[in-house]
Amino acid sequence: MTVNSDKEMIFMQTFYCMHTYPSGYQSRWSGSWEVLSTEPSVHELRIRGKGSSFDVILGSCCSGNYLCIPQINVGCSLGYWSDIFWNTERMTQVLSETDAVTIANALNHYGNNR
């Protein structure tokens, strides 16, 4: 845990990804997430992995969970945070496969550790 200049606590966690690409190539890498802010139905995380970094806004609404990445004008609906397969499938429509896998694994890890 660290404390930023506004005296807010920031929790950083490491997680691991393993993915088999359509070509059959298997890859493993580590990533990290840290909480930037949290409210009852909105969470903001910084997710890093395999050379990428995203400030992600996670939320819940009457139709389910969603993700937004304002810096790159991306958003999509999500399943449960623990559903790595579904969330990866949804995010590969708007992100690279590697970034989608990284974020889906980070969401699963965050959901299990918050």
N, C-alpha and C positions, 0 to 999 in steps of 0.2 A: 504494500500500500504506500502511496506517495500523497503529498499534499501540494496542490497548485498554489499560485500566487493569490487566489481568492479564498484561500483557506478551506477549500472543498476537498474531501477525501476522494482519491482516485484509486480504484482497485485495478490492478493489472494481473491477468492470468495468461498462462501459456497453454496451448492445446496442440494436438497433432492431427494431421490429415493423412489419409491414404486413399488413393484414387486410381482406378484403372480406366484409361482413356479408350475410346472406341478402337484405336489401332492395336490395343492389347498392352501398350506400354503402362507399367505401373510406376507410380511416384509416391514418395512420402516426404512431408515437410512439416515444419512447425509454424505456428502463428501465435499471435497474442491479441487480446482484447483488453480494453480498459473502459471503464464507465466515465463518460464525460458529464452526463446529467441523467437524472431519473425522476419521473413523476409516476403517479399510479398507473396511467395507461400509455405513457410514452417514455422510451428509454433511448438515450443517445450513447453510442459506443464508437470507439476508434478501433478498427479491426485491421491487423497487419498480417501479411503472410506472403511468402514467395515473391518479394519485391514490390508488392502493392500495399497501399494504405488507404482506407476508406473511413470517413465519418458517416456512420449509419444511424438513421432514425428508425426505431422500431415502435410500432403502435398497434393498438387493438381498437376495432370499431365494431358496429353491429354486424357487419358481414365477415368478420374474421381479423386475422393479423396481417400487417403490411410492413414493408420496408421501403425507405426512401434514402437515396444518396444524392442530396441536392447539388454537390459539386460537379456531378457528371449528368445531371438531369435524368436520373433513373429512379424508378419505383415499380413495385410489383406486390401482389398478394402473396401471403405465406400460409403454410399449414402450421401445425404446432411447432414451437421452436426446436423440439427434439427430433422432428422429422427431416433428417438430413437428405434423404432421397428426394422427397417431394420439393423441399425448398431449393435444392440444387437444380432440379428440373425447371422450376419457376424462374430462378435467377439466370439460368443459361439463355433465357430468351432476351435478356438485356445486358448480360455481362459475359466475359470469357468463362470457359468451363473451369479453369483453375481458380479464378476469383470467386466464382459461384460456390465451388467446393469449399474454399477457405471460409467464406462468410457463413455457409450453412453449418460447418463444423464449429465455428465460433458461436453461433446462435445456440446450438445444442449444448456446448460447454457452458455458456452464460446461463442458459435456462436451468442447468443442473447445479450451478454454483452461486446463484444470487440469493 
